[in-house]
């Protein structure tokens, strides 16, 4: 729970005792202005990181992620558009890519090329280890216990985006289960006060809970198990994804090979699942999208390093 709320884009599983910040505020036109302010913060942070890394003997090329410079348009959430899409593509990412390869309606966004990746790939393990420690104290390492936030990224965030820096500290603390910040700590209250997903939680949950409960009840009546009731929109999708096992011809668990005929059969089944899911969850899906948009509009600018 703390991990979700400490992140830049918190989930909807916040504390029942979230900060009571009163009614939602913020001008509708603030979104674009804050987006540009966020980019400006990130550019300054990236330049600061490059200078810091140079002092540590490394080359670092400032890079603002492409999805920050050109954020993708929000996905449609209205019933008519979703029904049209799902009637052809199902959920769009299970069997449809095999049936409609290259279709722009389901193509994933192009990967953003970070120029620092080319620098990293030329390093030997010892150099890479030193680079990671200098950059962020190796907080993203996949092995070993979580490391405290540090390095050049932490210095930049602490100086230019202190709430985001504190969120990063809280995230690492929650991962390690050591020195974690509870909901009554000053740090949690400070980050919650700057995070619409957190300070609006009680009001948002009051709108969503009856719709979520109805969604879950409907899915279960259709025979779809709901493993995580905080995210019922995953249940039918997970069920559809499991159908690939029936048609996958490759025994390698890390590869999927499906013939065109089987892909079409699978897509027919997936479309049925996706439409049943939509009928169950149309009110919840639309309301969740509306809440997300409202909270994005209220969010203060942030470089989003952590």
C-alpha positions as CSV (number, residue, x, y, z in Angstrom):
1,X,0.0,0.0,0.0
2,X,2.7,2.4,0.9
3,X,4.7,1.5,-2.2
4,X,1.8,2.4,-4.4
5,X,1.1,5.7,-2.7
6,X,4.7,6.7,-2.6
7,X,5.1,6.4,-6.4
8,X,4.5,9.3,-8.8
9,X,1.4,7.6,-10.2
10,X,-0.1,6.0,-7.1
11,X,-2.6,3.2,-7.4
12,X,-6.1,3.2,-6.0
13,X,-5.3,1.2,-2.9
14,X,-4.4,4.0,-0.6
15,X,-5.1,4.3,3.1
16,X,-8.6,4.7,4.5
17,X,-7.1,7.5,6.6
18,X,-5.6,9.4,3.6
19,X,-5.2,13.1,4.2
20,X,-8.5,15.0,4.1
21,X,-7.6,17.8,1.7
22,X,-11.1,19.0,1.0
23,X,-12.8,19.3,-2.5
24,X,-10.7,19.0,-5.6
25,X,-9.3,22.2,-7.0
26,X,-7.1,23.3,-9.9
27,X,-7.8,25.0,-13.2
28,X,-8.5,22.8,-16.2
29,X,-5.8,24.6,-18.2
30,X,-3.1,23.7,-15.7
31,X,-2.3,20.4,-17.3
32,X,-0.4,21.7,-20.2
33,X,1.4,24.3,-18.2
34,X,2.4,21.7,-15.6
35,X,3.5,19.3,-18.3
36,X,5.9,21.9,-19.7
37,X,7.1,22.7,-16.2
38,X,7.8,19.0,-15.6
39,X,9.9,18.8,-18.8
40,X,11.8,21.9,-17.7
41,X,12.5,20.3,-14.3
42,X,13.6,17.1,-15.9
43,X,16.0,18.9,-18.3
44,X,17.6,20.7,-15.4
45,X,17.9,17.4,-13.5
46,X,19.4,15.7,-16.5
47,X,22.0,18.4,-17.0
48,X,22.9,18.3,-13.3
49,X,23.3,14.5,-13.5
50,X,25.6,14.8,-16.5
51,X,27.8,17.3,-14.5
52,X,27.8,15.0,-11.5
53,X,28.7,11.9,-13.5
54,X,31.5,13.7,-15.2
55,X,33.0,14.5,-11.8
56,X,32.8,10.7,-11.1
57,X,34.7,10.0,-14.3
58,X,31.7,8.9,-16.5
59,X,30.0,10.3,-19.6
60,X,26.3,10.8,-19.2
61,X,24.1,12.3,-22.0
62,X,21.1,14.3,-20.7
63,X,18.0,12.6,-21.9
64,X,14.3,13.5,-21.4
65,X,12.1,10.4,-22.1
66,X,10.1,10.6,-25.3
67,X,6.8,9.8,-23.5
68,X,7.4,12.9,-21.4
69,X,8.1,15.2,-24.3
70,X,5.2,13.7,-26.3
71,X,2.8,11.9,-24.0
72,X,0.5,9.5,-25.6
73,X,-3.2,10.4,-25.9
74,X,-5.3,8.9,-23.2
75,X,-6.9,5.6,-24.1
76,X,-10.6,5.9,-25.0
77,X,-12.8,4.8,-22.1
78,X,-16.3,5.4,-23.4
79,X,-18.5,2.4,-24.0
80,X,-19.2,2.8,-27.7
81,X,-15.5,3.2,-28.7
82,X,-14.4,0.3,-26.5
83,X,-17.1,-1.9,-27.9
84,X,-16.0,-1.2,-31.4
85,X,-12.4,-1.8,-30.6
86,X,-13.0,-5.0,-28.6
87,X,-15.3,-6.4,-31.2
88,X,-12.4,-6.6,-33.6
89,X,-9.3,-6.8,-31.5
90,X,-10.4,-8.2,-28.2
91,X,-8.1,-6.6,-25.6
92,X,-5.7,-5.8,-28.4
93,X,-2.5,-7.4,-27.0
94,X,-3.2,-11.2,-26.8
95,X,-4.2,-12.7,-30.1
96,X,-4.8,-9.6,-32.2
97,X,-1.0,-9.0,-32.9
98,X,-0.9,-12.4,-34.6
99,X,-4.0,-11.8,-36.7
100,X,-3.3,-8.2,-37.5
101,X,0.5,-7.8,-37.5
102,X,1.5,-4.2,-38.0
103,X,-2.0,-2.7,-37.4
104,X,-1.4,0.8,-36.0
105,X,-4.4,0.5,-33.8
106,X,-2.7,-2.2,-31.7
107,X,1.0,-1.5,-32.3
108,X,2.9,-0.8,-29.1
109,X,4.5,2.7,-28.8
110,X,7.9,2.9,-30.3
111,X,10.7,2.4,-27.7
112,X,12.5,5.5,-26.6
113,X,16.2,5.2,-27.3
114,X,18.2,6.4,-24.4
115,X,21.7,7.4,-25.7
116,X,23.2,6.3,-22.4
117,X,22.4,2.7,-23.2
118,X,25.1,2.6,-25.9
119,X,27.6,3.9,-23.3
120,X,26.6,1.2,-20.8
121,X,26.9,-1.7,-23.2
122,X,30.5,-1.0,-23.8
123,X,31.4,-1.3,-20.1
124,X,32.8,-4.4,-18.4
125,X,31.0,-5.6,-15.2
126,X,33.3,-3.7,-12.9
127,X,32.9,-0.4,-14.8
128,X,29.1,-0.9,-15.0
129,X,28.9,-1.5,-11.3
130,X,30.8,1.7,-10.6
131,X,28.7,3.6,-13.1
132,X,25.4,2.4,-11.4
133,X,26.7,3.4,-8.0
134,X,27.6,6.8,-9.2
135,X,24.3,7.3,-11.1
136,X,21.8,6.2,-8.4
137,X,23.6,4.0,-5.9
138,X,22.4,0.9,-7.8
139,X,18.8,1.2,-6.6
140,X,17.6,-0.6,-9.7
141,X,19.8,-3.6,-9.4
142,X,17.8,-6.9,-9.7
143,X,20.0,-8.8,-7.3
144,X,20.7,-8.3,-3.6
145,X,18.7,-6.2,-1.1
146,X,17.3,-2.8,-2.1
147,X,20.0,-0.1,-1.8
148,X,19.4,3.3,-0.2
149,X,18.6,6.1,-2.7
150,X,21.8,7.9,-3.7
151,X,24.1,8.9,-6.5
152,X,23.8,11.7,-9.0
153,X,20.1,11.1,-9.6
154,X,19.3,11.5,-6.0
155,X,21.3,14.7,-5.8
156,X,19.5,16.2,-8.7
157,X,16.0,15.2,-7.5
158,X,16.8,16.4,-4.0
159,X,17.8,19.8,-5.3
160,X,15.2,20.4,-8.0
161,X,12.3,18.0,-7.2
162,X,12.3,17.3,-3.5
163,X,8.9,15.7,-3.2
164,X,9.9,13.2,-5.9
165,X,13.1,12.6,-4.1
166,X,11.2,11.8,-0.9
167,X,8.9,9.5,-2.8
168,X,11.9,7.6,-4.0
169,X,13.2,7.2,-0.5
170,X,9.9,6.0,0.7
171,X,9.6,3.5,-2.2
172,X,13.0,2.0,-1.4
173,X,12.2,1.9,2.3
174,X,9.0,0.0,1.6
175,X,10.7,-2.5,-0.7
176,X,13.3,-3.3,2.0
177,X,10.7,-3.3,4.9
178,X,13.3,-1.4,6.9
179,X,12.8,2.1,8.1
180,X,9.5,2.2,6.3
181,X,7.3,5.3,6.6
182,X,3.9,4.7,8.1
183,X,0.8,6.8,7.2
184,X,1.3,9.1,10.3
185,X,4.9,10.0,9.5
186,X,5.7,13.5,8.4
187,X,7.2,12.1,5.2
188,X,4.1,10.3,4.2
189,X,1.9,13.2,4.9
190,X,4.1,15.5,2.9
191,X,4.1,13.3,-0.1
192,X,0.4,12.6,0.2
193,X,-0.4,16.3,0.3
194,X,1.4,16.7,-3.1
195,X,-0.2,13.6,-4.7
196,X,-3.8,13.9,-5.9
197,X,-4.2,10.1,-6.0
198,X,-3.5,10.1,-2.3
199,X,-5.2,13.2,-0.9
200,X,-8.3,12.5,-3.1
201,X,-8.4,8.9,-2.2
202,X,-11.4,8.9,0.1
203,X,-13.6,10.8,-2.3
204,X,-12.4,8.8,-5.3
205,X,-13.0,5.5,-3.4
206,X,-16.5,6.5,-2.5
207,X,-17.3,6.9,-6.2
208,X,-15.5,3.8,-7.3
209,X,-16.3,1.2,-4.7
210,X,-20.0,0.5,-5.6
211,X,-19.0,0.3,-9.3
212,X,-16.0,-2.0,-8.5
213,X,-18.2,-4.3,-6.4
214,X,-20.8,-4.6,-9.2
215,X,-18.0,-5.2,-11.7
216,X,-16.5,-8.0,-9.6
217,X,-19.9,-9.6,-8.9
218,X,-20.7,-9.6,-12.6
219,X,-17.3,-11.1,-13.6
220,X,-17.6,-13.9,-11.0
221,X,-21.1,-14.6,-12.3
222,X,-19.6,-15.1,-15.7
223,X,-17.0,-17.5,-14.4
224,X,-14.0,-15.2,-14.3
225,X,-11.9,-15.5,-11.2
226,X,-10.9,-12.2,-9.7
227,X,-7.5,-12.6,-8.0
228,X,-7.0,-8.9,-7.1
229,X,-10.2,-7.1,-6.2
230,X,-8.4,-3.7,-6.3
231,X,-7.9,-4.2,-10.0
232,X,-10.9,-6.2,-11.4
233,X,-10.1,-5.0,-14.9
234,X,-7.1,-7.4,-14.9
235,X,-9.2,-10.5,-14.3
236,X,-10.8,-11.1,-17.8
237,X,-7.6,-10.0,-19.5
238,X,-5.5,-12.5,-17.5
239,X,-8.1,-15.2,-18.4
240,X,-7.7,-14.3,-22.1
241,X,-3.9,-14.3,-21.9
242,X,-4.1,-17.8,-20.5
243,X,-5.8,-19.0,-23.6
244,X,-2.5,-18.7,-25.5
245,X,-1.3,-21.9,-23.7
246,X,-3.9,-23.8,-25.7
247,X,-2.4,-22.7,-29.0
248,X,1.2,-22.1,-28.3
249,X,3.4,-24.5,-30.4
250,X,6.7,-23.7,-28.7
251,X,7.6,-25.6,-25.5
252,X,10.0,-22.8,-24.5
253,X,8.1,-20.8,-21.8
254,X,9.8,-17.6,-22.9
255,X,8.6,-17.9,-26.5
256,X,5.2,-18.0,-28.1
257,X,4.5,-19.5,-31.5
258,X,0.9,-19.5,-32.7
259,X,-0.2,-20.4,-36.2
260,X,-2.4,-18.0,-38.2
261,X,-5.4,-20.4,-38.0
262,X,-5.0,-20.9,-34.3
263,X,-4.6,-17.1,-33.7
264,X,-7.9,-16.4,-35.4
265,X,-9.6,-19.1,-33.2
266,X,-8.0,-17.6,-30.2
267,X,-9.0,-14.1,-31.1
268,X,-12.6,-15.2,-31.5
269,X,-12.5,-16.5,-27.9
270,X,-10.7,-13.4,-26.7
271,X,-13.3,-11.1,-28.3
272,X,-16.0,-12.9,-26.4
273,X,-14.2,-12.5,-23.1
274,X,-13.3,-8.8,-23.8
275,X,-17.0,-7.9,-24.6
276,X,-18.3,-9.7,-21.5
277,X,-15.7,-7.9,-19.4
278,X,-16.8,-4.6,-21.0
279,X,-20.5,-5.2,-20.2
280,X,-19.6,-6.0,-16.6
281,X,-17.2,-3.1,-16.1
282,X,-18.3,-0.3,-18.4
283,X,-19.3,2.1,-15.5
284,X,-16.2,1.3,-13.5
285,X,-13.9,1.7,-16.4
286,X,-15.4,5.1,-17.5
287,X,-15.4,6.4,-13.9
288,X,-11.8,5.3,-13.2
289,X,-10.6,7.0,-16.4
290,X,-12.4,10.2,-15.4
291,X,-10.9,10.2,-11.9
292,X,-7.4,9.5,-13.3
293,X,-7.8,12.5,-15.7
294,X,-9.0,14.8,-12.8
295,X,-6.0,13.7,-10.7
296,X,-3.5,14.2,-13.5
297,X,-4.8,17.8,-13.9
298,X,-4.2,18.5,-10.3
299,X,-0.8,16.9,-10.0
300,X,2.1,19.4,-9.5
301,X,5.0,19.4,-11.9
302,X,7.7,16.8,-11.4
303,X,10.7,15.6,-13.3
304,X,9.7,12.0,-12.4
305,X,13.2,10.7,-11.8
306,X,11.9,8.3,-9.1
